[in-house]
Amino acid sequence: MTRARLNGEHRELAPRSTVEDVVALLSPSPAGLAVAVNGEVVSRSAWSKREIEEGDEIEVLTAAQGG
């Protein structure tokens, strides 16, 4: 298992989990979501390639309109 921090909570993820896998755990639809790993935004095109490593800090955010 890979231990990471997801939205402030410690989680154990399957080995070789990707950002795409993490998003699927949290939401049935990725529309309107943004992901940062260790403070760096991961582009949606890289979600399936970016593997989560031990100790990573992942933030999954929902876009909101406003101003």
NUSEDREN-741444 format. One record per atom (N, C-alpha, C): x, y, z; residue number from 1; residue in three letters; atom name. Coordinates in steps of 0.02 Angstrom, whole numbers, plus 50000, padded with zeros to 5 digits. Layout:
<atoms>
<atom><X>X</X><Y>Y</Y><Z>Z</Z><n>NUM</n><res>ALA</res><atom>CA</atom></atom>
...
</atoms>
This chain:
<atoms>
<atom><X>50042</X><Y>49941</Y><Z>50000</Z><n>1</n><res>MET</res><atom>N</atom></atom>
<atom><X>50000</X><Y>50000</Y><Z>50000</Z><n>1</n><res>MET</res><atom>CA</atom></atom>
<atom><X>50044</X><Y>50062</Y><Z>50000</Z><n>1</n><res>MET</res><atom>C</atom></atom>
<atom><X>50017</X><Y>50115</Y><Z>49971</Z><n>2</n><res>THR</res><atom>N</atom></atom>
<atom><X>50051</X><Y>50179</Y><Z>49969</Z><n>2</n><res>THR</res><atom>CA</atom></atom>
<atom><X>50013</X><Y>50226</Y><Z>50016</Z><n>2</n><res>THR</res><atom>C</atom></atom>
<atom><X>50049</X><Y>50255</Y><Z>50063</Z><n>3</n><res>ARG</res><atom>N</atom></atom>
<atom><X>50018</X><Y>50302</Y><Z>50110</Z><n>3</n><res>ARG</res><atom>CA</atom></atom>
<atom><X>50027</X><Y>50373</Y><Z>50084</Z><n>3</n><res>ARG</res><atom>C</atom></atom>
<atom><X>49971</X><Y>50409</Y><Z>50081</Z><n>4</n><res>ALA</res><atom>N</atom></atom>
<atom><X>49972</X><Y>50478</Y><Z>50057</Z><n>4</n><res>ALA</res><atom>CA</atom></atom>
<atom><X>49922</X><Y>50518</Y><Z>50097</Z><n>4</n><res>ALA</res><atom>C</atom></atom>
<atom><X>49924</X><Y>50583</Y><Z>50089</Z><n>5</n><res>ARG</res><atom>N</atom></atom>
<atom><X>49876</X><Y>50626</Y><Z>50123</Z><n>5</n><res>ARG</res><atom>CA</atom></atom>
<atom><X>49830</X><Y>50654</Y><Z>50068</Z><n>5</n><res>ARG</res><atom>C</atom></atom>
<atom><X>49765</X><Y>50640</Y><Z>50075</Z><n>6</n><res>LEU</res><atom>N</atom></atom>
<atom><X>49716</X><Y>50660</Y><Z>50025</Z><n>6</n><res>LEU</res><atom>CA</atom></atom>
<atom><X>49667</X><Y>50709</Y><Z>50056</Z><n>6</n><res>LEU</res><atom>C</atom></atom>
<atom><X>49667</X><Y>50770</Y><Z>50031</Z><n>7</n><res>ASN</res><atom>N</atom></atom>
<atom><X>49625</X><Y>50823</Y><Z>50058</Z><n>7</n><res>ASN</res><atom>CA</atom></atom>
<atom><X>49630</X><Y>50827</Y><Z>50135</Z><n>7</n><res>ASN</res><atom>C</atom></atom>
<atom><X>49692</X><Y>50822</Y><Z>50159</Z><n>8</n><res>GLY</res><atom>N</atom></atom>
<atom><X>49705</X><Y>50829</Y><Z>50230</Z><n>8</n><res>GLY</res><atom>CA</atom></atom>
<atom><X>49699</X><Y>50767</Y><Z>50272</Z><n>8</n><res>GLY</res><atom>C</atom></atom>
<atom><X>49678</X><Y>50712</Y><Z>50243</Z><n>9</n><res>GLU</res><atom>N</atom></atom>
<atom><X>49669</X><Y>50650</Y><Z>50280</Z><n>9</n><res>GLU</res><atom>CA</atom></atom>
<atom><X>49716</X><Y>50596</Y><Z>50255</Z><n>9</n><res>GLU</res><atom>C</atom></atom>
<atom><X>49746</X><Y>50559</Y><Z>50302</Z><n>10</n><res>HIS</res><atom>N</atom></atom>
<atom><X>49790</X><Y>50504</Y><Z>50282</Z><n>10</n><res>HIS</res><atom>CA</atom></atom>
<atom><X>49748</X><Y>50449</Y><Z>50250</Z><n>10</n><res>HIS</res><atom>C</atom></atom>
<atom><X>49774</X><Y>50424</Y><Z>50194</Z><n>11</n><res>ARG</res><atom>N</atom></atom>
<atom><X>49740</X><Y>50370</Y><Z>50157</Z><n>11</n><res>ARG</res><atom>CA</atom></atom>
<atom><X>49791</X><Y>50318</Y><Z>50136</Z><n>11</n><res>ARG</res><atom>C</atom></atom>
<atom><X>49769</X><Y>50257</Y><Z>50131</Z><n>12</n><res>GLU</res><atom>N</atom></atom>
<atom><X>49810</X><Y>50205</Y><Z>50102</Z><n>12</n><res>GLU</res><atom>CA</atom></atom>
<atom><X>49781</X><Y>50190</Y><Z>50033</Z><n>12</n><res>GLU</res><atom>C</atom></atom>
<atom><X>49824</X><Y>50194</Y><Z>49983</Z><n>13</n><res>LEU</res><atom>N</atom></atom>
<atom><X>49804</X><Y>50184</Y><Z>49914</Z><n>13</n><res>LEU</res><atom>CA</atom></atom>
<atom><X>49838</X><Y>50122</Y><Z>49887</Z><n>13</n><res>LEU</res><atom>C</atom></atom>
<atom><X>49808</X><Y>50092</Y><Z>49837</Z><n>14</n><res>ALA</res><atom>N</atom></atom>
<atom><X>49839</X><Y>50034</Y><Z>49804</Z><n>14</n><res>ALA</res><atom>CA</atom></atom>
<atom><X>49906</X><Y>50055</Y><Z>49774</Z><n>14</n><res>ALA</res><atom>C</atom></atom>
<atom><X>49953</X><Y>50009</Y><Z>49774</Z><n>15</n><res>PRO</res><atom>N</atom></atom>
<atom><X>50017</X><Y>50025</Y><Z>49741</Z><n>15</n><res>PRO</res><atom>CA</atom></atom>
<atom><X>50007</X><Y>50046</Y><Z>49669</Z><n>15</n><res>PRO</res><atom>C</atom></atom>
<atom><X>50046</X><Y>50094</Y><Z>49647</Z><n>16</n><res>ARG</res><atom>N</atom></atom>
<atom><X>50045</X><Y>50119</Y><Z>49579</Z><n>16</n><res>ARG</res><atom>CA</atom></atom>
<atom><X>49980</X><Y>50156</Y><Z>49561</Z><n>16</n><res>ARG</res><atom>C</atom></atom>
<atom><X>49944</X><Y>50179</Y><Z>49612</Z><n>17</n><res>SER</res><atom>N</atom></atom>
<atom><X>49885</X><Y>50220</Y><Z>49599</Z><n>17</n><res>SER</res><atom>CA</atom></atom>
<atom><X>49906</X><Y>50284</Y><Z>49564</Z><n>17</n><res>SER</res><atom>C</atom></atom>
<atom><X>49863</X><Y>50308</Y><Z>49520</Z><n>18</n><res>THR</res><atom>N</atom></atom>
<atom><X>49875</X><Y>50370</Y><Z>49484</Z><n>18</n><res>THR</res><atom>CA</atom></atom>
<atom><X>49828</X><Y>50424</Y><Z>49509</Z><n>18</n><res>THR</res><atom>C</atom></atom>
<atom><X>49840</X><Y>50484</Y><Z>49488</Z><n>19</n><res>VAL</res><atom>N</atom></atom>
<atom><X>49794</X><Y>50539</Y><Z>49504</Z><n>19</n><res>VAL</res><atom>CA</atom></atom>
<atom><X>49724</X><Y>50522</Y><Z>49479</Z><n>19</n><res>VAL</res><atom>C</atom></atom>
<atom><X>49720</X><Y>50493</Y><Z>49420</Z><n>20</n><res>GLU</res><atom>N</atom></atom>
<atom><X>49655</X><Y>50473</Y><Z>49392</Z><n>20</n><res>GLU</res><atom>CA</atom></atom>
<atom><X>49619</X><Y>50423</Y><Z>49438</Z><n>20</n><res>GLU</res><atom>C</atom></atom>
<atom><X>49656</X><Y>50376</Y><Z>49468</Z><n>21</n><res>ASP</res><atom>N</atom></atom>
<atom><X>49626</X><Y>50328</Y><Z>49515</Z><n>21</n><res>ASP</res><atom>CA</atom></atom>
<atom><X>49599</X><Y>50364</Y><Z>49577</Z><n>21</n><res>ASP</res><atom>C</atom></atom>
<atom><X>49637</X><Y>50412</Y><Z>49602</Z><n>22</n><res>VAL</res><atom>N</atom></atom>
<atom><X>49616</X><Y>50449</Y><Z>49661</Z><n>22</n><res>VAL</res><atom>CA</atom></atom>
<atom><X>49553</X><Y>50488</Y><Z>49647</Z><n>22</n><res>VAL</res><atom>C</atom></atom>
<atom><X>49550</X><Y>50521</Y><Z>49590</Z><n>23</n><res>VAL</res><atom>N</atom></atom>
<atom><X>49491</X><Y>50560</Y><Z>49572</Z><n>23</n><res>VAL</res><atom>CA</atom></atom>
<atom><X>49430</X><Y>50513</Y><Z>49568</Z><n>23</n><res>VAL</res><atom>C</atom></atom>
<atom><X>49439</X><Y>50453</Y><Z>49540</Z><n>24</n><res>ALA</res><atom>N</atom></atom>
<atom><X>49383</X><Y>50405</Y><Z>49534</Z><n>24</n><res>ALA</res><atom>CA</atom></atom>
<atom><X>49358</X><Y>50384</Y><Z>49603</Z><n>24</n><res>ALA</res><atom>C</atom></atom>
<atom><X>49402</X><Y>50383</Y><Z>49653</Z><n>25</n><res>LEU</res><atom>N</atom></atom>
<atom><X>49381</X><Y>50366</Y><Z>49722</Z><n>25</n><res>LEU</res><atom>CA</atom></atom>
<atom><X>49334</X><Y>50418</Y><Z>49750</Z><n>25</n><res>LEU</res><atom>C</atom></atom>
<atom><X>49344</X><Y>50480</Y><Z>49730</Z><n>26</n><res>LEU</res><atom>N</atom></atom>
<atom><X>49308</X><Y>50536</Y><Z>49761</Z><n>26</n><res>LEU</res><atom>CA</atom></atom>
<atom><X>49247</X><Y>50559</Y><Z>49722</Z><n>26</n><res>LEU</res><atom>C</atom></atom>
<atom><X>49246</X><Y>50548</Y><Z>49657</Z><n>27</n><res>SER</res><atom>N</atom></atom>
<atom><X>49192</X><Y>50577</Y><Z>49617</Z><n>27</n><res>SER</res><atom>CA</atom></atom>
<atom><X>49177</X><Y>50533</Y><Z>49556</Z><n>27</n><res>SER</res><atom>C</atom></atom>
<atom><X>49112</X><Y>50523</Y><Z>49542</Z><n>28</n><res>PRO</res><atom>N</atom></atom>
<atom><X>49095</X><Y>50484</Y><Z>49482</Z><n>28</n><res>PRO</res><atom>CA</atom></atom>
<atom><X>49110</X><Y>50522</Y><Z>49417</Z><n>28</n><res>PRO</res><atom>C</atom></atom>
<atom><X>49116</X><Y>50588</Y><Z>49422</Z><n>29</n><res>SER</res><atom>N</atom></atom>
<atom><X>49130</X><Y>50629</Y><Z>49363</Z><n>29</n><res>SER</res><atom>CA</atom></atom>
<atom><X>49186</X><Y>50678</Y><Z>49378</Z><n>29</n><res>SER</res><atom>C</atom></atom>
<atom><X>49237</X><Y>50680</Y><Z>49336</Z><n>30</n><res>PRO</res><atom>N</atom></atom>
<atom><X>49293</X><Y>50726</Y><Z>49349</Z><n>30</n><res>PRO</res><atom>CA</atom></atom>
<atom><X>49280</X><Y>50797</Y><Z>49325</Z><n>30</n><res>PRO</res><atom>C</atom></atom>
<atom><X>49221</X><Y>50811</Y><Z>49298</Z><n>31</n><res>ALA</res><atom>N</atom></atom>
<atom><X>49206</X><Y>50878</Y><Z>49272</Z><n>31</n><res>ALA</res><atom>CA</atom></atom>
<atom><X>49211</X><Y>50929</Y><Z>49329</Z><n>31</n><res>ALA</res><atom>C</atom></atom>
<atom><X>49248</X><Y>50983</Y><Z>49315</Z><n>32</n><res>GLY</res><atom>N</atom></atom>
<atom><X>49253</X><Y>51037</Y><Z>49363</Z><n>32</n><res>GLY</res><atom>CA</atom></atom>
<atom><X>49303</X><Y>51025</Y><Z>49419</Z><n>32</n><res>GLY</res><atom>C</atom></atom>
<atom><X>49343</X><Y>50972</Y><Z>49414</Z><n>33</n><res>LEU</res><atom>N</atom></atom>
<atom><X>49392</X><Y>50957</Y><Z>49466</Z><n>33</n><res>LEU</res><atom>CA</atom></atom>
<atom><X>49462</X><Y>50978</Y><Z>49445</Z><n>33</n><res>LEU</res><atom>C</atom></atom>
<atom><X>49501</X><Y>50997</Y><Z>49494</Z><n>34</n><res>ALA</res><atom>N</atom></atom>
<atom><X>49572</X><Y>51011</Y><Z>49483</Z><n>34</n><res>ALA</res><atom>CA</atom></atom>
<atom><X>49610</X><Y>50973</Y><Z>49537</Z><n>34</n><res>ALA</res><atom>C</atom></atom>
<atom><X>49671</X><Y>50951</Y><Z>49521</Z><n>35</n><res>VAL</res><atom>N</atom></atom>
<atom><X>49711</X><Y>50912</Y><Z>49568</Z><n>35</n><res>VAL</res><atom>CA</atom></atom>
<atom><X>49781</X><Y>50942</Y><Z>49574</Z><n>35</n><res>VAL</res><atom>C</atom></atom>
<atom><X>49804</X><Y>50946</Y><Z>49636</Z><n>36</n><res>ALA</res><atom>N</atom></atom>
<atom><X>49873</X><Y>50967</Y><Z>49649</Z><n>36</n><res>ALA</res><atom>CA</atom></atom>
<atom><X>49905</X><Y>50911</Y><Z>49690</Z><n>36</n><res>ALA</res><atom>C</atom></atom>
<atom><X>49967</X><Y>50895</Y><Z>49673</Z><n>37</n><res>VAL</res><atom>N</atom></atom>
<atom><X>50007</X><Y>50847</Y><Z>49710</Z><n>37</n><res>VAL</res><atom>CA</atom></atom>
<atom><X>50068</X><Y>50883</Y><Z>49736</Z><n>37</n><res>VAL</res><atom>C</atom></atom>
<atom><X>50076</X><Y>50883</Y><Z>49801</Z><n>38</n><res>ASN</res><atom>N</atom></atom>
<atom><X>50133</X><Y>50919</Y><Z>49832</Z><n>38</n><res>ASN</res><atom>CA</atom></atom>
<atom><X>50136</X><Y>50992</Y><Z>49811</Z><n>38</n><res>ASN</res><atom>C</atom></atom>
<atom><X>50077</X><Y>51022</Y><Z>49805</Z><n>39</n><res>GLY</res><atom>N</atom></atom>
<atom><X>50073</X><Y>51093</Y><Z>49790</Z><n>39</n><res>GLY</res><atom>CA</atom></atom>
<atom><X>50078</X><Y>51111</Y><Z>49716</Z><n>39</n><res>GLY</res><atom>C</atom></atom>
<atom><X>50085</X><Y>51062</Y><Z>49672</Z><n>40</n><res>GLU</res><atom>N</atom></atom>
<atom><X>50089</X><Y>51076</Y><Z>49601</Z><n>40</n><res>GLU</res><atom>CA</atom></atom>
<atom><X>50028</X><Y>51048</Y><Z>49565</Z><n>40</n><res>GLU</res><atom>C</atom></atom>
<atom><X>49997</X><Y>51090</Y><Z>49525</Z><n>41</n><res>VAL</res><atom>N</atom></atom>
<atom><X>49938</X><Y>51068</Y><Z>49487</Z><n>41</n><res>VAL</res><atom>CA</atom></atom>
<atom><X>49959</X><Y>51016</Y><Z>49436</Z><n>41</n><res>VAL</res><atom>C</atom></atom>
<atom><X>49919</X><Y>50963</Y><Z>49432</Z><n>42</n><res>VAL</res><atom>N</atom></atom>
<atom><X>49931</X><Y>50910</Y><Z>49383</Z><n>42</n><res>VAL</res><atom>CA</atom></atom>
<atom><X>49879</X><Y>50919</Y><Z>49328</Z><n>42</n><res>VAL</res><atom>C</atom></atom>
<atom><X>49902</X><Y>50930</Y><Z>49267</Z><n>43</n><res>SER</res><atom>N</atom></atom>
<atom><X>49856</X><Y>50940</Y><Z>49211</Z><n>43</n><res>SER</res><atom>CA</atom></atom>
<atom><X>49814</X><Y>50877</Y><Z>49200</Z><n>43</n><res>SER</res><atom>C</atom></atom>
<atom><X>49753</X><Y>50886</Y><Z>49180</Z><n>44</n><res>ARG</res><atom>N</atom></atom>
<atom><X>49708</X><Y>50829</Y><Z>49169</Z><n>44</n><res>ARG</res><atom>CA</atom></atom>
<atom><X>49738</X><Y>50778</Y><Z>49121</Z><n>44</n><res>ARG</res><atom>C</atom></atom>
<atom><X>49775</X><Y>50801</Y><Z>49071</Z><n>45</n><res>SER</res><atom>N</atom></atom>
<atom><X>49805</X><Y>50754</Y><Z>49023</Z><n>45</n><res>SER</res><atom>CA</atom></atom>
<atom><X>49859</X><Y>50710</Y><Z>49056</Z><n>45</n><res>SER</res><atom>C</atom></atom>
<atom><X>49884</X><Y>50729</Y><Z>49114</Z><n>46</n><res>ALA</res><atom>N</atom></atom>
<atom><X>49935</X><Y>50690</Y><Z>49149</Z><n>46</n><res>ALA</res><atom>CA</atom></atom>
<atom><X>49908</X><Y>50647</Y><Z>49206</Z><n>46</n><res>ALA</res><atom>C</atom></atom>
<atom><X>49843</X><Y>50652</Y><Z>49219</Z><n>47</n><res>TRP</res><atom>N</atom></atom>
<atom><X>49814</X><Y>50614</Y><Z>49275</Z><n>47</n><res>TRP</res><atom>CA</atom></atom>
<atom><X>49828</X><Y>50539</Y><Z>49271</Z><n>47</n><res>TRP</res><atom>C</atom></atom>
<atom><X>49823</X><Y>50511</Y><Z>49212</Z><n>48</n><res>SER</res><atom>N</atom></atom>
<atom><X>49832</X><Y>50438</Y><Z>49206</Z><n>48</n><res>SER</res><atom>CA</atom></atom>
<atom><X>49905</X><Y>50417</Y><Z>49209</Z><n>48</n><res>SER</res><atom>C</atom></atom>
<atom><X>49950</X><Y>50466</Y><Z>49203</Z><n>49</n><res>LYS</res><atom>N</atom></atom>
<atom><X>50022</X><Y>50450</Y><Z>49203</Z><n>49</n><res>LYS</res><atom>CA</atom></atom>
<atom><X>50056</X><Y>50465</Y><Z>49270</Z><n>49</n><res>LYS</res><atom>C</atom></atom>
<atom><X>50027</X><Y>50511</Y><Z>49308</Z><n>50</n><res>ARG</res><atom>N</atom></atom>
<atom><X>50059</X><Y>50533</Y><Z>49371</Z><n>50</n><res>ARG</res><atom>CA</atom></atom>
<atom><X>50042</X><Y>50484</Y><Z>49427</Z><n>50</n><res>ARG</res><atom>C</atom></atom>
<atom><X>50091</X><Y>50442</Y><Z>49446</Z><n>51</n><res>GLU</res><atom>N</atom></atom>
<atom><X>50081</X><Y>50395</Y><Z>49500</Z><n>51</n><res>GLU</res><atom>CA</atom></atom>
<atom><X>50089</X><Y>50429</Y><Z>49567</Z><n>51</n><res>GLU</res><atom>C</atom></atom>
<atom><X>50050</X><Y>50407</Y><Z>49615</Z><n>52</n><res>ILE</res><atom>N</atom></atom>
<atom><X>50055</X><Y>50432</Y><Z>49683</Z><n>52</n><res>ILE</res><atom>CA</atom></atom>
<atom><X>50111</X><Y>50396</Y><Z>49719</Z><n>52</n><res>ILE</res><atom>C</atom></atom>
<atom><X>50154</X><Y>50434</Y><Z>49752</Z><n>53</n><res>GLU</res><atom>N</atom></atom>
<atom><X>50211</X><Y>50406</Y><Z>49787</Z><n>53</n><res>GLU</res><atom>CA</atom></atom>
<atom><X>50200</X><Y>50412</Y><Z>49863</Z><n>53</n><res>GLU</res><atom>C</atom></atom>
<atom><X>50234</X><Y>50370</Y><Z>49900</Z><n>54</n><res>GLU</res><atom>N</atom></atom>
<atom><X>50231</X><Y>50371</Y><Z>49972</Z><n>54</n><res>GLU</res><atom>CA</atom></atom>
<atom><X>50241</X><Y>50442</Y><Z>49999</Z><n>54</n><res>GLU</res><atom>C</atom></atom>
<atom><X>50195</X><Y>50465</Y><Z>50041</Z><n>55</n><res>GLY</res><atom>N</atom></atom>
<atom><X>50201</X><Y>50530</Y><Z>50072</Z><n>55</n><res>GLY</res><atom>CA</atom></atom>
<atom><X>50176</X><Y>50589</Y><Z>50031</Z><n>55</n><res>GLY</res><atom>C</atom></atom>
<atom><X>50151</X><Y>50577</Y><Z>49971</Z><n>56</n><res>ASP</res><atom>N</atom></atom>
<atom><X>50125</X><Y>50632</Y><Z>49931</Z><n>56</n><res>ASP</res><atom>CA</atom></atom>
<atom><X>50066</X><Y>50665</Y><Z>49966</Z><n>56</n><res>ASP</res><atom>C</atom></atom>
<atom><X>50059</X><Y>50730</Y><Z>49955</Z><n>57</n><res>GLU</res><atom>N</atom></atom>
<atom><X>50001</X><Y>50768</Y><Z>49979</Z><n>57</n><res>GLU</res><atom>CA</atom></atom>
<atom><X>49959</X><Y>50787</Y><Z>49919</Z><n>57</n><res>GLU</res><atom>C</atom></atom>
<atom><X>49898</X><Y>50762</Y><Z>49918</Z><n>58</n><res>ILE</res><atom>N</atom></atom>
<atom><X>49854</X><Y>50770</Y><Z>49860</Z><n>58</n><res>ILE</res><atom>CA</atom></atom>
<atom><X>49794</X><Y>50813</Y><Z>49881</Z><n>58</n><res>ILE</res><atom>C</atom></atom>
<atom><X>49779</X><Y>50862</Y><Z>49841</Z><n>59</n><res>GLU</res><atom>N</atom></atom>
<atom><X>49720</X><Y>50904</Y><Z>49851</Z><n>59</n><res>GLU</res><atom>CA</atom></atom>
<atom><X>49677</X><Y>50899</Y><Z>49789</Z><n>59</n><res>GLU</res><atom>C</atom></atom>
<atom><X>49615</X><Y>50878</Y><Z>49797</Z><n>60</n><res>VAL</res><atom>N</atom></atom>
<atom><X>49567</X><Y>50876</Y><Z>49743</Z><n>60</n><res>VAL</res><atom>CA</atom></atom>
<atom><X>49517</X><Y>50932</Y><Z>49757</Z><n>60</n><res>VAL</res><atom>C</atom></atom>
<atom><X>49513</X><Y>50979</Y><Z>49710</Z><n>61</n><res>LEU</res><atom>N</atom></atom>
<atom><X>49472</X><Y>51039</Y><Z>49720</Z><n>61</n><res>LEU</res><atom>CA</atom></atom>
<atom><X>49417</X><Y>51042</Y><Z>49668</Z><n>61</n><res>LEU</res><atom>C</atom></atom>
<atom><X>49361</X><Y>51072</Y><Z>49688</Z><n>62</n><res>THR</res><atom>N</atom></atom>
<atom><X>49305</X><Y>51082</Y><Z>49643</Z><n>62</n><res>THR</res><atom>CA</atom></atom>
<atom><X>49305</X><Y>51155</Y><Z>49622</Z><n>62</n><res>THR</res><atom>C</atom></atom>
<atom><X>49300</X><Y>51166</Y><Z>49558</Z><n>63</n><res>ALA</res><atom>N</atom></atom>
<atom><X>49297</X><Y>51235</Y><Z>49532</Z><n>63</n><res>ALA</res><atom>CA</atom></atom>
<atom><X>49230</X><Y>51266</Y><Z>49552</Z><n>63</n><res>ALA</res><atom>C</atom></atom>
<atom><X>49231</X><Y>51329</Y><Z>49568</Z><n>64</n><res>ALA</res><atom>N</atom></atom>
<atom><X>49170</X><Y>51365</Y><Z>49586</Z><n>64</n><res>ALA</res><atom>CA</atom></atom>
<atom><X>49169</X><Y>51432</Y><Z>49551</Z><n>64</n><res>ALA</res><atom>C</atom></atom>
<atom><X>49110</X><Y>51452</Y><Z>49529</Z><n>65</n><res>GLN</res><atom>N</atom></atom>
<atom><X>49104</X><Y>51517</Y><Z>49497</Z><n>65</n><res>GLN</res><atom>CA</atom></atom>
<atom><X>49097</X><Y>51570</Y><Z>49551</Z><n>65</n><res>GLN</res><atom>C</atom></atom>
<atom><X>49118</X><Y>51628</Y><Z>49533</Z><n>66</n><res>GLY</res><atom>N</atom></atom>
<atom><X>49111</X><Y>51684</Y><Z>49580</Z><n>66</n><res>GLY</res><atom>CA</atom></atom>
<atom><X>49157</X><Y>51739</Y><Z>49560</Z><n>66</n><res>GLY</res><atom>C</atom></atom>
<atom><X>49159</X><Y>51789</Y><Z>49600</Z><n>67</n><res>GLY</res><atom>N</atom></atom>
<atom><X>49202</X><Y>51843</Y><Z>49580</Z><n>67</n><res>GLY</res><atom>CA</atom></atom>
<atom><X>49211</X><Y>51895</Y><Z>49631</Z><n>67</n><res>GLY</res><atom>C</atom></atom>
</atoms>
